[in-house]
């Protein structure tokens, strides 16, 4: 949509004006016409479209594990946003509680792209009486808030518009690392979040250029699938085995939390690449990557895509534009979470976490029970 500058002016006849002035010497001149403008919006085309699927599951209840349950007030800004996000995206047959994980998906300014992210609250804080979910929820809330008003790339200026209109284009470009830094600073100011820490993976998808940019801190991450193969996989960042890098808030009485790891948003890995039509981006917390191998992620996506293509022709013809892709990505995300849930409870199957432990000389058998969150995006070129 393009909003052009509106000019409201009144034509004045110089001869009639001179006569009026001669008759009324003391009369005031008519007010000078004022130029009124509405904000100009870029009308440049968007060659890329992103279909998003989201799925999550809290880890199975363990009566022997200590649990601390705190929550943002449902009438607070974070509480309202959290509840709205969960209700809007909950499509699975299992529970709505994401546990210590959280996520966001946000369309960026003037539909210039999509920003998405996942966060995993570090469970070790439970021993100090802190609910880890507060930090991850607050971090994702503020990341969504900042990305909403930012451009995915440089602010776009339409060369067909007048100079005055181009000057009206508002906003700024924000990278995922900058967003992570702003969101972390905002969490430090949150009074409800007294302490805690979280891993985080933030991704911006540019709808004009098809460029993906990311910032990742810790052992959450993402993979890019192209032509049934993993073309990029975000490496995990850890201090040592099973201790990821993490954004942390420590209260004033820091003596109680001497064992906490404190990392900076500037420590996040950044990556940038250009996407292609058909690429699949899977952002996830370690509940997926510790239980599901990358090759299995590819197989799930391939099977779902094949099933969609084998649907009856008349059924496909009745679908709205983009409906097939929307259903595909949601099914892919649900199947991955469902498979991760099965694997984490299976002690006879070798898991990625078991292999990682073996490389460190530690014994662990089977899957690792944990919260799991998946945000999956399918890229489509429209032009």
ABEGO torsion letter per residue (X at the ends): XBBBBBBBBBBBBAAAAAAAAAABAABBBBBBBBBBBBBBBBABBBABBBBBBBBBBBBBBBAABBBBBBBBBAABAAAAAAAAAAAAABABABBABAEABBBBBBBBBGGAEBBBBBBBBBAAAAAAGBBAAAAAAAAAAAAAAAAAABBABBBBBBAABBAAAAAABBEBBBBAAAAAAAAAAAAAABAABABEBBBBBBBBBBAAAGBBBBBBBEABEBBBBBGGBBABBBBBBBABBGBBBBBBBBBABAAAAAABBBBBAAABBBBBBBBBBGBBBBBBBAAAAAABBAAAAAAAAAAAAAAAAABBAAAAAABBBGAAAAAAAAAAAAAAAAAAAAAAABAABBBAAAAAAAAAGBBBBEBBBBBBBBBBBBBBBAX
